Amino acid sequence: MTVRTRTIVATTVLLGSLAVQTTLATRARALEPIPGSITYQGQPKTKLQKSPVGSIFSHSFSAGGARYEETYKVKEDRSLDLVNRRRLSNR
């Protein structure tokens, strides 16, 4: 094996490894609902029929002595996707 071939193989392995790590890290960071989240006990029973697909809205609530603001996106099937959560304060 030439030096060039070894370099190409090593680079390919490294890039493949980075791709796998990025995919796994993205899945691990998916937000899970917490008490107070709209989707904490599953999707709401009523669907947002008037909200356009892809629209985004926020929801503020208290949980465990802290204030949070969550951002949701309306999916094509009218269910909600939790896309962001911010901790606003400790009170």
Beta strands, then each sheet from edge to edge (+ up, - down):
strand 1: 56-63
strand 2: 66-74
strand 3: 80-89
sheet 1: 1+ 2- 3+
end
